[in-house]
């Protein structure tokens, strides 16, 4: 994969942009965020990252973007900031009011730079240094007027198609997998949250019941511990039976079975004692 760069005209300070709706080439204000202004060297071809097409020559002086595997001239020679198509007459890519075209003019209109005001040829020089290394071969790439011989035994068009295939690899499978995993994680989290809420409610209900039973048992124990206190009532005076006649106070009388009543203790006179 090569590093993309802007192609800016030294005269107008506008950047070369590929049209997304047709094959035309435009000169617009430089915007590094636009893929349609990003170009990269693929061998001798300039490839636009937005349209995935190559800078090519159509007719005598018309320049446009076309498929990199097309039969048109898509190979360019770069020297002293000048871009000229390989295998054609000595003409250069020149900026004008309508866009770009081929001309034999070699002024500022024909000089092309990157965003750092360096020659686009320096981008190609840096590309040529690591492009053979990317093919895992120490051999030097040999260019001809019409085609390039690569160390892997494939032509330039096949190599570019292979490189673009890996660049455009569809990540939708990975994105869908991550989305499904996130959804499953969310559902699992909601289930665990619901289980936790139900368990907390049951725990609170059980604790409330236990607290009620404990309070009731404490009340019963307190009631059992209380000693019943009978109401104090002073004893009513008993009616004393009247002392039989002839009986002296303090004398104990005994009634026998035959009905006779005698004194238990007989008093003896002091004289008798």
C-alpha positions in Angstrom: 0.0 0.0 0.0 1.4 3.4 -1.0 1.0 6.7 0.7 -1.5 9.1 -0.9 -0.7 12.7 -1.8 -2.2 15.7 -3.4 -1.3 16.9 -6.9 -1.3 20.7 -6.8 -0.5 23.0 -9.7 2.3 25.5 -9.0 0.6 28.3 -11.0 -3.0 28.2 -9.7 -2.4 26.5 -6.3 -5.4 24.2 -7.0 -5.4 20.5 -6.7 -6.2 17.8 -9.3 -9.5 16.2 -8.5 -11.2 13.2 -10.2 -15.0 13.7 -10.8 -17.1 11.1 -9.0 -19.8 11.1 -11.7 -17.8 11.0 -14.9 -14.2 10.7 -16.1 -13.4 14.4 -16.1 -10.6 15.9 -14.1 -11.2 19.2 -12.2 -9.0 21.8 -10.4 -10.4 22.5 -7.0 -9.3 24.0 -3.7 -7.0 21.6 -2.0 -8.7 19.4 0.6 -6.6 16.6 2.2 -9.8 15.0 3.5 -11.2 14.3 0.1 -10.5 10.9 -1.4 -11.0 12.3 -4.9 -7.9 14.4 -4.5 -5.8 11.6 -3.1 -3.4 10.1 -5.7 -0.7 7.5 -5.4 2.0 6.0 -7.6 1.4 2.4 -8.7 4.5 1.7 -10.8 4.2 4.4 -13.5 0.5 5.0 -13.0 -1.2 7.6 -10.9 -4.2 6.1 -9.2 -7.0 8.1 -7.6 -8.2 6.8 -4.3 -11.8 8.1 -4.6 -12.6 6.6 -8.0 -10.0 3.9 -8.1 -9.1 4.9 -11.6 -5.9 6.0 -13.2 -4.8 9.3 -14.8 -4.8 8.5 -18.5 -4.6 10.2 -22.0 -7.6 10.1 -24.4 -7.1 11.4 -27.9 -4.4 13.9 -28.8 -4.5 16.2 -25.8 -7.4 15.2 -23.6 -6.6 13.9 -20.1 -9.2 12.0 -18.0 -9.5 9.2 -15.5 -10.1 5.7 -16.7 -9.8 2.1 -15.6 -6.2 1.2 -14.8 -6.5 -2.0 -16.9 -7.7 0.0 -20.0 -5.8 0.1 -23.2 -5.2 3.9 -23.0 -2.0 5.6 -21.9 -1.9 5.3 -18.1 1.8 5.4 -17.6 3.5 8.7 -16.8 7.1 10.0 -16.7 7.9 12.5 -14.0 10.9 14.8 -14.2 11.5 18.3 -12.7 7.8 18.4 -11.5 6.7 17.8 -15.1 4.3 15.0 -15.9 4.4 13.6 -19.4 2.8 10.4 -20.8 5.1 7.5 -21.7 5.1 6.4 -25.3 3.7 9.6 -26.8 5.1 12.8 -28.2 6.9 15.2 -25.9 3.9 16.9 -24.2 3.2 17.7 -20.6 0.2 17.8 -18.2 -0.8 21.5 -18.1 -3.5 23.2 -16.0 -6.0 25.6 -17.7 -9.3 27.2 -16.9 -11.3 24.2 -18.0 -9.2 21.7 -16.1 -6.1 19.9 -17.4 -4.8 19.0 -20.9 -1.7 18.1 -22.7 0.6 20.8 -24.0 4.2 21.5 -24.9 4.3 24.3 -22.4 6.9 23.9 -19.6 6.1 26.9 -17.3 4.5 26.9 -13.9 1.2 25.7 -15.4 2.9 22.4 -16.1 4.6 22.0 -12.7 2.9 19.8 -10.1 3.6 19.6 -6.4 2.2 17.9 -3.3 0.7 19.6 -0.3 4.2 20.4 1.1 5.2 22.1 -2.1 7.5 19.2 -3.1 7.7 17.8 -6.5 5.4 14.9 -7.2 8.4 13.2 -8.7 9.8 12.9 -5.2 6.7 10.8 -4.3 7.5 8.6 -7.2 11.1 8.3 -6.2 10.1 7.2 -2.7 7.6 4.8 -4.1 10.2 3.2 -6.4 12.5 2.6 -3.4 10.0 0.4 -1.5 7.8 -0.9 -4.2 10.1 -3.8 -5.2 10.7 -4.6 -1.6 7.0 -5.0 -1.1 7.1 -7.7 -3.8 9.7 -9.6 -1.6 12.3 -9.6 -4.3 15.7 -7.8 -4.6 15.4 -7.4 -8.3 15.0 -4.0 -9.9 11.7 -3.3 -11.7 12.3 -2.8 -15.4 10.0 -0.4 -17.2 9.3 -0.3 -20.9 7.3 2.0 -23.0 4.1 0.0 -22.9 4.3 -2.5 -20.0 6.3 -3.3 -16.9 8.0 -6.6 -16.1 7.5 -7.5 -12.4 9.5 -10.0 -10.4 6.4 -12.1 -9.6 5.6 -12.8 -13.2 2.4 -10.7 -13.3 1.8 -7.5 -15.3 1.0 -4.1 -13.8 -2.7 -4.3 -14.2 -3.0 -7.7 -12.3 -0.8 -6.3 -9.5 -2.9 -3.2 -9.2 -6.1 -5.2 -9.1 -4.6 -7.4 -6.4 -3.5 -4.4 -4.3 -6.9 -2.7 -4.7 -8.7 -5.9 -3.7 -6.9 -6.0 -0.3 -7.5 -2.3 0.1 -11.3 -2.7 -0.4 -11.6 -5.7 1.8 -15.2 -5.7 3.1 -15.2 -5.4 6.9 -19.0 -5.9 7.2 -18.7 -9.4 8.5 -16.5 -8.3 11.4 -18.8 -5.3 12.1 -21.9 -7.6 12.2 -20.1 -10.0 14.5 -19.1 -7.2 16.9 -22.7 -5.8 16.8 -24.2 -9.3 17.6 -21.7 -9.8 20.4 -22.6 -6.3 21.9 -26.3 -7.2 21.6 -25.8 -10.5 23.4 -23.8 -8.8 26.1 -26.6 -6.2 26.6 -29.3 -8.9 26.9 -27.2 -10.9 29.4 -26.7 -7.8 31.5 -30.5 -7.1 31.5 -31.2 -10.7 32.6 -28.7 -10.5 35.4 -30.1 -7.2 36.5 -33.7 -8.5 36.6 -32.6 -11.6 38.6 -30.8 -9.4 41.1 -33.9 -7.2 41.5 -36.2 -10.2 42.2 -33.7 -11.7 44.7 -33.4 -8.4 46.5 -37.2 -8.1 46.8 -37.5 -11.6 48.1 -34.8 -11.0 50.6 -36.5 -7.8 51.9 -39.8 -9.6 52.2 -38.2 -12.5 54.2 -36.4 -10.1 56.5 -39.7 -8.2 57.1 -41.4 -11.4 58.0 -38.6 -12.5 60.3 -38.6 -9.1 62.0 -42.4 -9.3 62.6 -42.1 -12.8 64.1 -39.2 -11.8 66.3 -41.2 -8.8 67.6 -44.3 -10.9 68.3 -42.2 -13.5 70.2 -40.6 -10.7 72.2 -44.0 -9.4 73.2 -45.1 -12.9 74.2 -42.0 -13.4 76.3 -42.5 -10.1 78.0 -46.1 -11.0 78.8 -45.0 -14.3 80.3 -42.4 -12.6 82.4 -45.0 -10.4 84.0 -46.1 -11.7 87.5 -49.8 -11.3 88.0 -50.5 -9.0 90.9 -53.7 -9.6 92.7 -55.7 -6.7 93.9 -55.0 -6.0 97.6 -58.1 -6.0 99.6 -57.9 -5.6 103.4 -59.5 -8.6 105.3 -62.9 -7.9 106.5 -63.4 -8.4 110.2 -65.0 -11.8 111.0 -68.1 -11.9 113.0 -67.2 -13.4 116.3 -69.6 -15.8 117.7 -71.0 -14.8 120.9 -69.4 -16.4 123.9 -71.8 -18.8 125.5 -73.2 -17.8 128.8 -71.2 -19.0 131.6 -68.0 -19.1 129.5 -65.2 -16.8 130.3 -63.1 -15.2 127.8 -60.1 -17.2 126.9 -61.7 -20.5 128.0 -61.6 -23.4 125.5 -64.8 -25.4 125.3 -65.0 -28.8 123.9 -68.2 -30.5 122.7 -68.1 -34.2 123.0 -69.9 -36.8 120.9 -72.5 -37.3 123.4 -73.4 -33.7 123.2 -71.9 -32.6 126.5 -69.8 -29.4 126.5 -67.1 -29.1 129.0 -64.2 -26.8 129.5 -60.9 -28.1 128.2 -59.0 -26.7 131.1 -60.5 -26.4 134.5 -59.5 -23.5 136.6 -58.2 -24.4 140.0 -58.5 -21.9 142.6 -55.5 -20.3 144.0 -56.3 -21.7 147.3 -56.4 -25.2 146.0 -53.0 -24.7 144.4 
